[in-house]
Amino acid sequence: MSALSPVITWTPPALRLVDESAFPARHVWCIGRNYAEHAREMGADPTRETPLFFTKPATALVQQETVDYPSETRELHHEIELVVFLREGGRDLSPAQAQVCVFGYAVGCDLTRRDVQARAKAEGKPWTMAKGFDQSAPIGTIVSATDWAPEPGMRIELSVNGVRRQQAILGEMIWPVPELIAQLSREVTLHPGDVIFTGTPAGVDALERGDRVEGRIDGLPELRFQIL
């Protein structure tokens, strides 16, 4: 009889907070087209319909100074986003209940293999691999919800090599954070450790090797990384 294989264990990514403590991430949920101008640039109707949700694995989350240019693409796009971290979960939450579940916030970037996504859409196939590849969700340092909360007038922006490409205010979200979490909880049961990317403004564009990316939201630590 052959020897048993060693037990393989997995631990969730431990994401860094400003106080150097860690947040154990469970799963990443994302929303598409949550800013009207971005919906239009993607050829979609920006009316307030049921949100479009998709997902990434927790292992896509990284907090590091460099991100590898992914394989199987020639069109890697940036999407700056406010990211929300949950300390509690539930199902069929009200917006007020959803807000209580929030642990903290950070700046994030939803990296997308746009050509892979476009081919999948054209062929009527799922586009999971356009979003859920390695290192596809870089985030900044997390700030506790007791120390920061989103306000409608706060700016969100992304620059590449010092040139601003995306800019909006958080009040331009079609679905604000509490409503967005409540809507997601009608689709799935949310859990402590869940991470929610809340959508990107207009101005998404391609990244090349060597590009330096800077993401900012008023009052949160900046997100900075270079594409290798």
N, CA, C and O of each residue as an XYZ file, in Angstrom:
912
protein
N       0.855     -1.189      0.000
C       0.000      0.000      0.000
C       0.894      1.244      0.000
O       1.849      1.340      0.771
N       0.569      2.172     -0.863
C       1.383      3.389     -0.947
C       1.104      4.286      0.245
O       0.028      4.244      0.841
N       2.091      5.091      0.576
C       1.926      6.009      1.700
C       0.873      7.061      1.361
O       0.710      7.456      0.207
N       0.174      7.497      2.384
C      -0.820      8.541      2.172
C      -0.139      9.845      1.803
O       0.950     10.152      2.289
N      -0.794     10.609      0.937
C      -0.270     11.923      0.579
C      -0.344     12.852      1.788
O      -1.246     12.726      2.617
N       0.589     13.770      1.887
C       0.529     14.714      3.004
C      -0.746     15.547      2.941
O      -1.248     15.856      1.860
N      -1.257     15.902      4.107
C      -2.448     16.736      4.171
C      -2.104     18.142      3.701
O      -1.145     18.750      4.175
N      -2.894     18.647      2.768
C      -2.674     19.992      2.232
C      -3.680     20.928      2.875
O      -4.887     20.709      2.779
N      -3.197     21.948      3.516
C      -4.082     22.910      4.164
C      -4.013     24.246      3.429
O      -2.998     24.595      2.828
N      -5.096     24.963      3.495
C      -5.165     26.286      2.873
C      -5.582     27.288      3.923
O      -6.497     27.037      4.707
N      -4.922     28.407      3.937
C      -5.304     29.478      4.842
C      -5.694     30.690      4.014
O      -5.086     30.950      2.976
N      -6.689     31.427      4.453
C      -7.140     32.583      3.674
C      -6.087     33.681      3.641
O      -5.286     33.800      4.568
N      -6.082     34.478      2.589
C      -5.149     35.609      2.556
C      -5.357     36.510      3.766
O      -6.491     36.854      4.098
N      -4.282     36.889      4.416
C      -4.353     37.786      5.567
C      -3.997     39.187      5.080
O      -2.829     39.496      4.847
N      -5.000     40.015      4.930
C      -4.829     41.339      4.349
C      -4.505     42.358      5.429
O      -5.067     42.318      6.523
N      -3.617     43.251      5.121
C      -3.045     44.179      6.102
C      -3.954     45.385      6.343
O      -4.485     45.982      5.407
N      -4.122     45.729      7.643
C      -4.800     46.953      8.042
C      -3.767     48.010      8.412
O      -2.578     47.712      8.528
N      -4.223     49.238      8.597
C      -3.303     50.316      8.943
C      -2.635     50.081     10.291
O      -1.527     50.567     10.517
N      -3.288     49.340     11.199
C      -2.687     49.067     12.504
C      -1.840     47.795     12.503
O      -1.429     47.317     13.560
N      -1.579     47.246     11.300
C      -0.756     46.051     11.094
C      -1.454     44.758     11.501
O      -0.836     43.695     11.442
N      -2.720     44.811     11.913
C      -3.471     43.576     12.127
C      -3.900     43.020     10.771
O      -3.626     43.631      9.738
N      -4.563     41.878     10.766
C      -4.871     41.197      9.506
C      -6.356     40.897      9.385
O      -7.036     40.624     10.374
N      -6.843     40.952      8.154
C      -8.216     40.594      7.831
C      -8.186     39.311      6.998
O      -7.619     39.316      5.905
N      -8.781     38.206      7.483
C      -8.760     36.951      6.722
C      -9.863     36.933      5.662
O     -11.043     36.814      5.991
N      -9.480     37.051      4.409
C     -10.459     37.132      3.323
C     -11.012     35.751      2.983
O     -10.268     34.772      2.927
N     -12.331     35.682      2.757
C     -12.988     34.428      2.418
C     -13.275     34.316      0.927
O     -12.942     33.310      0.299
N     -13.895     35.350      0.360
C     -14.313     35.301     -1.036
C     -14.467     36.727     -1.545
O     -14.722     37.649     -0.771
N     -14.312     36.899     -2.852
C     -14.430     38.228     -3.464
C     -15.669     38.275     -4.351
O     -15.834     37.457     -5.257
N     -16.541     39.252     -4.075
C     -17.703     39.534     -4.909
C     -17.495     40.875     -5.594
O     -16.909     41.787     -5.011
N     -17.966     41.001     -6.817
C     -17.784     42.235     -7.589
C     -19.093     42.611     -8.273
O     -19.942     41.760     -8.538
N     -19.237     43.894     -8.551
C     -20.388     44.378     -9.303
C     -19.905     45.050    -10.576
O     -18.916     45.783    -10.568
N     -20.605     44.797    -11.656
C     -20.296     45.461    -12.913
C     -21.234     46.629    -13.160
O     -22.406     46.591    -12.786
N     -20.707     47.666    -13.794
C     -21.512     48.801    -14.261
C     -22.276     49.491    -13.132
O     -23.495     49.643    -13.209
N     -21.562     49.907    -12.082
C     -22.190     50.611    -10.971
C     -22.008     52.124    -11.048
O     -22.442     52.844    -10.149
N     -21.366     52.619    -12.119
C     -21.286     54.050    -12.412
C     -21.870     54.235    -13.821
O     -21.515     53.503    -14.745
N     -22.757     55.206    -13.975
C     -23.487     55.349    -15.236
C     -22.561     55.541    -16.431
O     -22.763     54.913    -17.470
N     -21.541     56.405    -16.302
C     -20.668     56.672    -17.446
C     -19.867     55.441    -17.843
O     -19.613     55.224    -19.028
N     -19.467     54.632    -16.866
C     -18.762     53.397    -17.210
C     -19.708     52.427    -17.907
O     -19.308     51.748    -18.853
N     -20.949     52.355    -17.455
C     -21.922     51.492    -18.130
C     -22.058     51.897    -19.588
O     -22.114     51.042    -20.472
N     -22.110     53.193    -19.840
C     -22.239     53.666    -21.217
C     -21.007     53.331    -22.049
O     -21.130     52.931    -23.207
N     -19.804     53.495    -21.459
C     -18.609     53.208    -22.243
C     -18.459     51.727    -22.557
O     -17.740     51.350    -23.483
N     -19.147     50.883    -21.777
C     -19.142     49.445    -22.040
C     -20.333     49.014    -22.891
O     -20.556     47.822    -23.107
N     -21.101     50.005    -23.377
C     -22.210     49.703    -24.260
C     -23.455     49.211    -23.558
O     -24.278     48.531    -24.169
N     -23.613     49.548    -22.262
C     -24.750     49.060    -21.485
C     -25.655     50.221    -21.082
O     -25.258     51.385    -21.142
N     -26.858     49.889    -20.678
C     -27.841     50.855    -20.208
C     -27.581     51.140    -18.734
O     -27.579     50.211    -17.927
N     -27.358     52.412    -18.358
C     -27.012     52.706    -16.960
C     -28.208     52.833    -16.035
O     -28.046     53.292    -14.904
N     -29.398     52.449    -16.464
C     -30.553     52.560    -15.587
C     -30.412     51.634    -14.391
O     -29.634     50.681    -14.414
N     -31.174     51.928    -13.348
C     -31.052     51.218    -12.075
C     -31.792     49.878    -12.144
O     -32.879     49.725    -11.588
N     -31.189     48.927    -12.829
C     -31.726     47.584    -12.896
C     -31.054     46.722    -11.827
O     -30.208     47.207    -11.075
N     -31.435     45.438    -11.762
C     -30.788     44.531    -10.822
C     -29.286     44.518    -11.073
O     -28.867     44.366    -12.221
N     -28.457     44.672    -10.035
C     -27.002     44.733    -10.244
C     -26.453     43.472    -10.902
O     -26.961     42.369    -10.698
N     -25.401     43.666    -11.697
C     -24.690     42.545    -12.322
C     -23.536     42.146    -11.415
O     -22.579     42.905    -11.262
N     -23.614     40.961    -10.811
C     -22.570     40.486     -9.915
C     -21.714     39.422    -10.597
O     -22.202     38.635    -11.408
N     -20.436     39.417    -10.252
C     -19.528     38.344    -10.647
C     -18.551     38.117     -9.504
O     -18.655     38.771     -8.466
N     -17.615     37.212     -9.676
C     -16.785     36.815     -8.538
C     -15.332     36.612     -8.935
O     -15.007     36.402    -10.104
N     -14.472     36.681     -7.935
C     -13.057     36.342     -8.048
C     -12.712     35.441     -6.863
O     -13.390     35.495     -5.836
N     -11.673     34.614     -6.986
C     -11.235     33.845     -5.818
C     -10.505     34.745     -4.825
O      -9.958     35.780     -5.204
N     -10.498     34.353     -3.567
C      -9.783     35.136     -2.556
C      -8.296     35.237     -2.876
O      -7.645     36.220     -2.522
N      -7.763     34.218     -3.546
C      -6.337     34.232     -3.868
C      -5.974     35.297     -4.897
O      -4.791     35.554     -5.121
N      -6.981     35.931     -5.534
C      -6.696     37.029     -6.459
C      -6.265     38.294     -5.720
O      -5.649     39.181     -6.310
N      -6.593     38.376     -4.418
C      -6.277     39.558     -3.624
C      -4.787     39.618     -3.303
O      -4.212     38.652     -2.800
N      -4.169     40.757     -3.596
C      -2.758     40.942     -3.277
C      -2.529     42.354     -2.753
O      -3.202     43.302     -3.158
N      -1.578     42.471     -1.855
C      -1.094     43.762     -1.367
C       0.417     43.769     -1.569
O       1.171     43.371     -0.681
N       0.847     44.214     -2.721
C       2.263     44.171     -3.049
C       2.594     45.269     -4.048
O       1.704     45.861     -4.659
N       3.870     45.527     -4.202
C       4.309     46.651     -5.025
C       4.360     46.321     -6.512
O       4.424     47.227     -7.343
N       4.334     45.033     -6.859
C       4.385     44.642     -8.265
C       3.302     43.602     -8.555
O       2.957     42.791     -7.696
N       2.778     43.641     -9.772
C       1.775     42.690    -10.245
C       2.249     42.163    -11.599
O       2.613     42.941    -12.480
N       2.242     40.862    -11.757
C       2.680     40.261    -13.015
C       1.639     40.478    -14.111
O       0.438     40.341    -13.875
N       2.111     40.816    -15.310
C       1.203     40.894    -16.462
C       0.705     39.482    -16.738
O       1.517     38.573    -16.915
N      -0.620     39.272    -16.780
C      -1.143     37.899    -16.878
C      -0.911     37.285    -18.256
O      -0.732     37.988    -19.250
N      -0.921     35.976    -18.284
C      -0.796     35.247    -19.544
C      -2.123     35.273    -20.298
O      -3.147     35.678    -19.749
N      -2.101     34.845    -21.541
C      -3.306     34.673    -22.363
C      -4.091     35.962    -22.578
O      -5.314     35.931    -22.709
N      -3.391     37.093    -22.613
C      -4.074     38.354    -22.915
C      -3.104     39.340    -23.542
O      -1.899     39.298    -23.294
N      -3.650     40.220    -24.354
C      -2.903     41.346    -24.888
C      -3.603     42.660    -24.560
O      -3.241     43.715    -25.081
N      -4.609     42.584    -23.691
C      -5.390     43.769    -23.361
C      -5.813     43.716    -21.897
O      -6.942     43.349    -21.570
N      -4.882     44.091    -21.026
C      -5.123     44.116    -19.584
C      -5.630     45.501    -19.201
O      -4.945     46.498    -19.429
N      -6.824     45.570    -18.621
C      -7.432     46.850    -18.255
C      -7.449     47.057    -16.749
O      -7.542     46.105    -15.974
N      -7.358     48.335    -16.349
C      -7.490     48.741    -14.946
C      -8.914     49.199    -14.670
O      -9.568     49.776    -15.539
N      -9.396     48.937    -13.440
C     -10.701     49.423    -12.981
C     -10.574     49.783    -11.503
O     -10.562     48.895    -10.650
N     -10.480     51.062    -11.196
C     -10.340     51.515     -9.817
C     -11.677     51.357     -9.083
O     -12.732     51.630     -9.655
N     -11.636     50.912     -7.808
C     -12.874     50.660     -7.079
C     -12.695     50.872     -5.580
O     -11.604     50.705     -5.036
N     -13.800     51.245     -4.925
C     -13.883     51.176     -3.466
C     -14.165     49.731     -3.101
O     -15.064     49.108     -3.665
N     -13.391     49.191     -2.147
C     -13.551     47.798     -1.731
C     -14.049     47.764     -0.292
O     -13.559     48.499      0.565
N     -15.032     46.900     -0.039
C     -15.668     46.781      1.272
C     -15.369     45.403      1.853
O     -15.379     44.408      1.128
N     -15.103     45.341      3.154
C     -14.759     44.101      3.847
C     -15.799     43.845      4.928
O     -16.125     44.744      5.704
N     -16.325     42.619      4.982
C     -17.413     42.299      5.903
C     -16.926     41.573      7.157
O     -16.107     40.657      7.080
N     -17.436     41.992      8.300
C     -17.160     41.304      9.569
C     -18.305     40.380      9.961
O     -18.144     39.505     10.811
N     -19.469     40.583      9.332
C     -20.641     39.742      9.540
C     -21.291     39.492      8.192
O     -21.018     40.185      7.212
N     -22.162     38.482      8.160
C     -22.859     38.175      6.920
C     -24.343     38.023      7.147
O     -24.899     38.541      8.115
N     -24.976     37.306      6.238
C     -26.401     37.073      6.367
C     -27.061     36.954      5.007
O     -26.399     37.046      3.973
N     -28.359     36.751      5.016
C     -29.154     36.599      3.803
C     -30.341     37.541      3.875
O     -30.909     37.747      4.947
N     -30.719     38.116      2.737
C     -31.868     39.023      2.644
C     -31.762     40.171      3.640
O     -32.702     40.466      4.377
N     -30.606     40.805      3.644
C     -30.366     41.917      4.560
C     -31.046     43.190      4.066
O     -31.201     43.397      2.863
N     -31.444     44.029      5.000
C     -31.866     45.385      4.653
C     -30.617     46.251      4.498
O     -29.553     45.861      4.978
N     -30.707     47.409      3.845
C     -29.529     48.287      3.780
C     -28.968     48.642      5.154
O     -27.750     48.713      5.319
N     -29.835     48.866      6.142
C     -29.357     49.183      7.498
C     -28.612     48.003      8.101
O     -27.562     48.189      8.717
N     -29.133     46.796      7.936
C     -28.438     45.598      8.430
C     -27.122     45.396      7.689
O     -26.125     44.997      8.292
N     -27.112     45.668      6.395
C     -25.905     45.499      5.593
C     -24.793     46.421      6.076
O     -23.630     46.022      6.137
N     -25.155     47.657      6.418
C     -24.145     48.608      6.876
C     -23.471     48.132      8.154
O     -22.270     48.337      8.333
N     -24.226     47.503      9.039
C     -23.669     46.992     10.293
C     -22.649     45.889     10.032
O     -21.751     45.675     10.846
N     -22.773     45.196      8.926
C     -21.863     44.088      8.601
C     -20.480     44.551      8.165
O     -19.548     43.749      8.123
N     -20.333     45.826      7.841
C     -19.073     46.313      7.251
C     -17.981     46.395      8.307
O     -18.167     46.973      9.378
N     -16.841     45.806      7.979
C     -15.657     45.853      8.847
C     -14.737     47.009      8.481
O     -14.219     47.698      9.360
N     -14.532     47.224      7.178
C     -13.603     48.263      6.763
C     -13.635     48.487      5.266
O     -14.453     47.918      4.543
N     -12.696     49.356      4.812
C     -12.672     49.778      3.409
C     -11.228     49.900      2.924
O     -10.306     50.072      3.722
N     -11.047     49.809      1.612
C      -9.739     50.033      1.000
C      -9.932     50.441     -0.455
O     -11.016     50.299     -1.021
N      -8.860     50.948     -1.042
C      -8.828     51.198     -2.478
C      -8.434     49.894     -3.176
O      -7.522     49.203     -2.722
N      -9.102     49.558     -4.260
C      -8.763     48.340     -5.000
C      -8.773     48.567     -6.495
O      -9.284     49.576     -6.981
N      -8.208     47.626     -7.214
C      -8.187     47.684     -8.675
C      -8.618     46.315     -9.212
O      -7.960     45.303     -8.970
N      -9.720     46.307     -9.934
C     -10.199     45.090    -10.598
C      -9.493     44.992    -11.942
O      -9.883     45.657    -12.902
N      -8.457     44.164    -12.014
C      -7.743     43.969    -13.281
C      -8.529     42.985    -14.147
O      -9.034     41.971    -13.664
N      -8.619     43.310    -15.437
C      -9.485     42.563    -16.346
C      -8.762     42.247    -17.645
O      -8.176     43.131    -18.270
N      -8.807     40.979    -18.050
C      -8.299     40.602    -19.372
C      -9.427     40.890    -20.370
O     -10.266     40.034    -20.648
N      -9.422     42.132    -20.907
C     -10.572     42.606    -21.683
C     -10.775     41.829    -22.970
O     -11.914     41.590    -23.370
N      -9.697     41.428    -23.626
C      -9.860     40.662    -24.860
C     -10.459     39.284    -24.577
O     -11.273     38.783    -25.352
N     -10.055     38.682    -23.474
C     -10.629     37.393    -23.079
C     -12.118     37.556    -22.786
O     -12.931     36.720    -23.181
N     -12.467     38.631    -22.094
C     -13.865     38.902    -21.784
C     -14.687     39.119    -23.047
O     -15.789     38.588    -23.182
N     -14.134     39.912    -23.980
C     -14.860     40.216    -25.210
C     -15.127     38.960    -26.037
O     -16.216     38.791    -26.585
N     -14.122     38.077    -26.125
C     -14.317     36.837    -26.885
C     -15.385     35.962    -26.236
O     -16.226     35.380    -26.922
N     -15.345     35.875    -24.908
C     -16.328     35.052    -24.204
C     -17.736     35.607    -24.413
O     -18.669     34.843    -24.661
N     -17.897     36.916    -24.317
C     -19.210     37.521    -24.526
C     -19.714     37.251    -25.943
O     -20.879     36.904    -26.141
N     -18.825     37.414    -26.927
C     -19.220     37.214    -28.323
C     -19.674     35.785    -28.593
O     -20.538     35.544    -29.437
N     -19.079     34.840    -27.864
C     -19.406     33.431    -28.055
C     -20.486     32.940    -27.088
O     -20.828     31.757    -27.088
N     -21.019     33.842    -26.268
C     -22.045     33.463    -25.314
C     -21.543     32.572    -24.206
O     -22.297     31.759    -23.672
N     -20.272     32.715    -23.849
C     -19.661     31.878    -22.821
C     -19.407     32.680    -21.546
O     -19.356     33.908    -21.602
N     -19.247     32.019    -20.403
C     -18.900     32.734    -19.166
C     -17.542     33.419    -19.307
O     -16.655     32.922    -20.001
N     -17.391     34.561    -18.643
C     -16.109     35.279    -18.727
C     -15.374     35.304    -17.389
O     -14.701     36.277    -17.048
N     -15.520     34.201    -16.634
C     -14.859     34.088    -15.331
C     -13.351     34.294    -15.425
O     -12.772     35.006    -14.605
N     -12.713     33.678    -16.416
C     -11.252     33.751    -16.507
C     -10.757     35.119    -16.948
O      -9.560     35.395    -16.874
N     -11.653     35.974    -17.401
C     -11.256     37.348    -17.708
C     -11.076     38.168    -16.441
O     -10.423     39.211    -16.461
N     -11.657     37.697    -15.333
C     -11.643     38.438    -14.080
C     -10.907     37.728    -12.950
O     -10.321     38.387    -12.091
N     -10.926     36.390    -12.934
C     -10.483     35.652    -11.762
C      -9.092     35.074    -11.839
O      -8.826     34.040    -11.226
N      -8.197     35.703    -12.569
C      -6.838     35.181    -12.710
C      -5.958     35.618    -11.544
O      -6.375     36.423    -10.711
N      -4.740     35.084    -11.490
C      -3.817     35.391    -10.392
C      -3.527     36.890    -10.307
O      -3.343     37.553    -11.328
N      -3.487     37.413     -9.091
C      -3.129     38.803     -8.810
C      -4.066     39.800     -9.497
O      -3.660     40.920     -9.808
N      -5.307     39.402     -9.731
C      -6.234     40.271    -10.463
C      -6.983     41.248     -9.569
O      -7.841     41.989    -10.050
N      -6.669     41.263     -8.255
C      -7.389     42.145     -7.340
C      -6.430     42.811     -6.355
O      -6.542     42.578     -5.152
N      -5.495     43.629     -6.827
C      -4.628     44.361     -5.894
C      -5.436     45.356     -5.062
O      -6.325     46.030     -5.581
N      -5.122     45.444     -3.771
C      -5.818     46.379     -2.887
C      -4.800     47.115     -2.020
O      -3.672     46.661     -1.829
N      -5.227     48.256     -1.506
C      -4.405     49.026     -0.587
C      -4.618     48.556      0.847
O      -5.298     47.560      1.094
N      -4.036     49.279      1.774
C      -4.186     48.971      3.193
C      -5.622     49.242      3.629
O      -6.231     50.233      3.226
N      -6.151     48.348      4.456
C      -7.541     48.446      4.903
C      -7.657     49.404      6.088
O      -6.812     49.420      6.982
N      -8.727     50.202      6.069
C      -9.047     51.100      7.180
C     -10.364     50.651      7.804
O     -11.324     50.357      7.092
N     -10.408     50.600      9.129
C     -11.601     50.178      9.847
C     -12.772     51.116      9.569
O     -12.590     52.313      9.345
N     -13.981     50.543      9.589
C     -15.187     51.338      9.385
C     -15.422     52.324     10.519
O     -16.200     53.265     10.363
N     -14.767     52.127     11.654
C     -14.890     53.093     12.749
C     -14.047     54.337     12.496
O     -14.246     55.367     13.140
N     -13.101     54.241     11.555
C     -12.194     55.357     11.275
C     -12.458     56.042      9.940
O     -11.953     57.138      9.699
N     -13.243     55.411      9.071
C     -13.527     56.001      7.746
C     -14.848     55.456      7.236
O     -15.181     54.291      7.453
N     -15.596     56.312      6.554
C     -16.838     55.885      5.911
C     -16.994     56.667      4.609
O     -16.610     57.834      4.545
N     -17.548     56.047      3.578
C     -17.705     56.736      2.298
C     -18.731     57.856      2.377
O     -19.784     57.712      2.998
N     -18.407     58.969      1.742
C     -19.319     60.101      1.616
C     -19.521     60.406      0.136
O     -18.599     60.202     -0.654
N     -20.700     60.888     -0.268
C     -20.984     61.088     -1.687
C     -19.996     61.985     -2.422
O     -19.745     61.779     -3.609
N     -19.429     62.983     -1.733
C     -18.538     63.910     -2.404
C     -17.088     63.475     -2.494
O     -16.268     64.192     -3.067
N     -16.751     62.314     -1.939
C     -15.359     61.847     -1.964
C     -14.937     61.452     -3.373
O     -15.686     60.808     -4.106
N     -13.716     61.854     -3.737
C     -13.200     61.549     -5.072
C     -12.591     60.154     -5.114
O     -11.981     59.689     -4.152
N     -12.774     59.506     -6.253
C     -12.114     58.246     -6.565
C     -11.418     58.443     -7.898
O     -12.032     58.924     -8.851
N     -10.132     58.076     -7.981
C      -9.405     58.306     -9.229
C      -8.254     57.330     -9.373
O      -7.776     56.758     -8.393
N      -7.817     57.149    -10.607
C      -6.683     56.275    -10.926
C      -5.795     56.965    -11.947
O      -6.276     57.555    -12.914
N      -4.480     56.879    -11.713
C      -3.488     57.431    -12.636
C      -2.531     56.336    -13.060
O      -2.232     55.422    -12.292
N      -2.056     56.437    -14.284
C      -1.041     55.530    -14.801
C       0.151     56.374    -15.257
O       0.018     57.249    -16.112
N       1.316     56.096    -14.670
C       2.538     56.862    -14.965
C       2.312     58.361    -14.763
O       2.822     59.184    -15.523
N       1.541     58.701    -13.729
C       1.308     60.098    -13.386
C       0.206     60.785    -14.159
O      -0.083     61.953    -13.899
N      -0.423     60.096    -15.108
C      -1.486     60.681    -15.926
C      -2.833     60.117    -15.471
O      -3.042     58.904    -15.482
N      -3.740     61.004    -15.073
C      -5.027     60.552    -14.570
C      -5.890     59.983    -15.702
O      -6.029     60.588    -16.765
N      -6.461     58.809    -15.444
C      -7.315     58.154    -16.433
C      -8.762     58.020    -15.966
O      -9.688     58.130    -16.770
N      -8.959     57.784    -14.672
C     -10.306     57.621    -14.138
C     -10.537     58.615    -13.015
O      -9.655     58.842    -12.187
N     -11.725     59.210    -12.986
C     -12.058     60.146    -11.916
C     -13.569     60.230    -11.779
O     -14.285     60.316    -12.776
N     -14.053     60.206    -10.542
C     -15.477     60.358    -10.255
C     -15.607     60.705     -8.782
O     -14.605     60.899     -8.093
N     -16.831     60.783     -8.302
C     -17.097     60.878     -6.869
C     -17.954     59.679     -6.476
O     -18.698     59.142     -7.297
N     -17.844     59.265     -5.222
C     -18.551     58.070     -4.772
C     -20.065     58.227     -4.871
O     -20.788     57.237     -4.987
N     -20.542     59.467     -4.825
C     -21.973     59.700     -4.939
C     -22.531     59.372     -6.312
O     -23.748     59.357     -6.496
N     -21.661     59.109     -7.277
C     -22.123     58.744     -8.616
C     -22.417     57.253     -8.747
O     -22.850     56.799     -9.806
N     -22.184     56.486     -7.676
C     -22.555     55.073     -7.722
C     -24.062     54.935     -7.941
O     -24.853     55.641     -7.316
N     -24.449     54.031     -8.823
C     -25.871     53.732     -9.005
C     -26.423     53.051     -7.757
O     -27.523     53.363     -7.300
N     -25.643     52.115     -7.210
C     -26.021     51.394     -5.990
C     -25.009     51.749     -4.896
O     -23.883     51.253     -4.939
N     -25.369     52.596     -3.909
C     -24.462     52.887     -2.784
C     -24.159     51.617     -1.987
O     -24.843     50.602     -2.127
N     -23.129     51.692     -1.156
C     -22.620     50.506     -0.478
C     -23.696     49.726      0.290
O     -23.805     48.520      0.069
N     -24.496     50.330      1.175
C     -25.469     49.518      1.919
C     -26.490     48.834      1.008
O     -26.846     47.678      1.237
N     -26.962     49.538     -0.020
C     -27.932     48.948     -0.944
C     -27.297     47.839     -1.769
O     -27.928     46.823     -2.058
N     -26.041     48.047     -2.144
C     -25.329     47.042     -2.933
C     -25.170     45.741     -2.140
O     -25.426     44.658     -2.668
N     -24.750     45.845     -0.882
C     -24.599     44.656     -0.041
C     -25.949     43.970      0.157
O     -26.044     42.744      0.101
N     -26.990     44.768      0.389
C     -28.326     44.196      0.579
C     -28.774     43.440     -0.667
O     -29.328     42.346     -0.562
N     -28.537     44.017     -1.849
C     -28.892     43.343     -3.103
C     -28.124     42.033     -3.267
O     -28.696     41.020     -3.668
N     -26.828     42.055     -2.958
C     -26.012     40.848     -3.081
C     -26.515     39.763     -2.127
O     -26.488     38.579     -2.462
N     -26.976     40.170     -0.933
C     -27.446     39.185      0.053
C     -28.752     38.524     -0.372
O     -29.156     37.520      0.214
N     -29.408     39.073     -1.375
C     -30.598     38.411     -1.921
C     -30.220     37.317     -2.913
O     -31.016     36.426     -3.211
N     -28.994     37.401     -3.415
C     -28.501     36.406     -4.374
C     -27.777     35.256     -3.682
O     -27.935     34.097     -4.066
N     -26.977     35.579     -2.655
C     -26.161     34.590     -1.954
C     -26.145     34.926     -0.469
O     -26.458     36.049     -0.072
N     -25.777     33.943      0.346
C     -25.551     34.194      1.763
C     -24.156     34.773      1.938
O     -23.174     34.171      1.502
N     -24.063     35.918      2.562
C     -22.777     36.556      2.807
C     -22.192     36.061      4.124
O     -22.921     35.637      5.021
N     -20.857     36.122      4.230
C     -20.159     35.584      5.390
C     -19.087     36.556      5.870
O     -18.623     37.399      5.102
N     -18.688     36.440      7.149
C     -17.519     37.200      7.608
C     -16.310     36.861      6.730
O     -16.079     35.698      6.399
N     -15.556     37.875      6.364
C     -14.403     37.664      5.495
C     -14.688     37.914      4.038
O     -13.764     37.904      3.224
N     -15.945     38.138      3.678
C     -16.256     38.447      2.279
C     -15.751     39.837      1.925
O     -15.749     40.751      2.750
N     -15.326     39.967      0.686
C     -14.768     41.210      0.146
C     -15.617     41.615     -1.047
O     -15.913     40.785     -1.906
N     -16.014     42.888     -1.113
C     -16.908     43.340     -2.175
C     -16.276     44.519     -2.911
O     -16.045     45.574     -2.320
N     -15.998     44.336     -4.205
C     -15.585     45.422     -5.086
C     -16.855     46.112     -5.590
O     -17.761     45.448     -6.095
N     -16.927     47.434     -5.457
C     -18.201     48.134     -5.618
C     -18.388     48.806     -6.978
O     -19.319     49.595     -7.138
N     -17.541     48.520     -7.953
C     -17.726     49.071     -9.287
C     -16.744     50.177     -9.605
O     -16.149     50.779     -8.711
N     -16.582     50.439    -10.903
C     -15.565     51.387    -11.358
C     -16.171     52.507    -12.176
O     -17.160     52.294    -12.878
N     -15.588     53.711    -12.098
C     -16.033     54.816    -12.960
C     -15.548     54.637    -14.401
O     -14.835     53.687    -14.724
N     -15.955     55.574    -15.248
C     -15.521     55.556    -16.647
C     -14.017     55.796    -16.740
O     -13.389     56.286    -15.802
N     -13.456     55.439    -17.898
C     -12.050     55.698    -18.169
C     -11.174     54.469    -18.119
O      -9.949     54.590    -18.148
N     -11.772     53.271    -18.043
C     -10.952     52.053    -18.034
C     -10.148     51.984    -19.324
O     -10.621     52.374    -20.391
N      -8.916     51.476    -19.204
C      -8.031     51.453    -20.368
C      -6.939     50.421    -20.134
O      -6.852     49.808    -19.070
N      -6.104     50.245    -21.160
C      -5.103     49.177    -21.141
C      -3.868     49.560    -20.331
O      -3.495     50.730    -20.238
N      -3.248     48.539    -19.750
C      -1.978     48.661    -19.050
C      -0.908     47.880    -19.810
O      -1.194     46.871    -20.455
N       0.326     48.368    -19.721
C       1.457     47.706    -20.349
C       2.494     47.365    -19.281
O       2.483     47.933    -18.188
N       3.376     46.445    -19.603
C       4.472     46.130    -18.685
C       5.286     47.391    -18.409
O       5.606     48.159    -19.316
N       5.609     47.578    -17.141
C       6.358     48.759    -16.734
C       5.490     49.895    -16.227
O       6.001     50.807    -15.577
N       4.193     49.871    -16.503
C       3.305     50.936    -16.052
C       3.218     50.972    -14.533
O       3.187     49.939    -13.864
N       3.180     52.191    -14.011
C       2.999     52.409    -12.577
C       1.586     52.934    -12.336
O       1.178     53.948    -12.902
N       0.855     52.226    -11.489
C      -0.554     52.517    -11.242
C      -0.706     53.104     -9.841
O      -0.134     52.597     -8.876
N      -1.488     54.182     -9.746
C      -1.792     54.794     -8.458
C      -3.303     54.980     -8.365
O      -3.909     55.622     -9.223
N      -3.911     54.416     -7.319
C      -5.342     54.555     -7.092
C      -5.600     55.310     -5.808
O      -4.918     55.091     -4.806
N      -6.594     56.210     -5.829
C      -6.865     57.046     -4.662
C      -8.358     57.190     -4.425
O      -9.152     57.292     -5.360
N      -8.718     57.197     -3.153
C     -10.042     57.606     -2.697
C      -9.804     58.508     -1.495
O      -9.014     58.165     -0.616
N     -10.464     59.637     -1.442
C     -10.240     60.598     -0.357
C     -10.306     59.916      1.006
O     -11.294     59.265      1.345
N      -9.227     60.079      1.784
C      -9.208     59.598      3.155
C      -8.710     58.186      3.357
O      -8.529     57.758      4.496
N      -8.478     57.433      2.257
C      -7.960     56.071      2.369
C      -6.503     56.011      1.908
O      -6.085     56.835      1.095
N      -5.721     55.048      2.413
C      -4.338     54.887      1.938
C      -4.322     54.611      0.434
O      -5.164     53.873     -0.079
N      -3.365     55.204     -0.260
C      -3.254     55.028     -1.701
C      -2.887     53.585     -2.054
O      -2.224     52.884     -1.289
N      -3.334     53.173     -3.219
C      -2.936     51.889     -3.809
C      -1.896     52.181     -4.878
O      -2.142     52.968     -5.793
N      -0.736     51.549     -4.764
C       0.335     51.751     -5.761
C       0.945     50.419     -6.127
O       1.290     49.621     -5.256
N       1.079     50.180     -7.428
C       1.761     48.968     -7.891
C       2.264     49.192     -9.316
O       1.804     50.078    -10.036
N       3.221     48.359     -9.688
C       3.780     48.395    -11.044
C       3.494     47.075    -11.753
O       3.565     46.007    -11.145
N       3.172     47.157    -13.036
C       2.939     45.960    -13.852
C       4.281     45.455    -14.382
O       5.021     46.210    -15.013
N       4.593     44.203    -14.133
C       5.854     43.612    -14.602
C       5.612     42.677    -15.773
O       6.557     42.089    -16.299
